[in-house]
Amino acid sequence: MGYLHIYTGNGKGKTTCALGLLMRAVGAGWPVAFLQFDKGFEGKNEHYHERAVLRQFPGVDLLFYGLERMQADGKFRFANVPGDLEQAQAGLEAAAGLVEKHKHKMVILDEIVTCIGTGLLTETDLLSLISKYREMESPCELILTGRGATEQLIAAADLVTEMSLVKHYWYSHKQDAREGVEY
């Protein structure tokens, strides 16, 4: 049986940690699904550059749900628009399908936890997904990332790591996200 991991907190490194697990799993020959929530891709402008590398890995299925949030000027769109909720729901359905199929030995749901705080998903949505995962005694490792893991999510997990923000240049220098570092 696989384990449920949660990588949360206000510090940098949640997605990066999940990518490290993905690389380790691919190195071991595991099939991996990497599903990103709220990090859309409209088919032209790729703002999350890790995807260029991930597309080269054999056995990795990439799925992206969410409308484009990165603006042409490099700033991030924080406010939700109507299509964001629909995309989150479609991603949740895809995640449930991935867990049920047992095709992958690791399923990463990047930024799914953050969707609770942004109102795109509810805690109940995630707890229902986790319940299905547990009921099936899934052999895959299920990885959830994002800020704001609730007490119930933490209680349901087998491994929880909280990234702690100590200092960040966005706050001290008003530095916008930088290509190659934040995206």
Secondary structure by P-SEA (a helix, b strand, c coil): cbbbbbbbcccccaaaaaaaaaaaaaaabbbbbbbbccccccccccccaaaaaaaacccbbbbbbcccccccccccccccccaaaaaaaaaaaaaaaaaaaccccbbbbcccccccccccccaaaaaaaaaaaaaaccccbbbbbbccccaaaaaaccbbbbbcccccccccccccccccccc
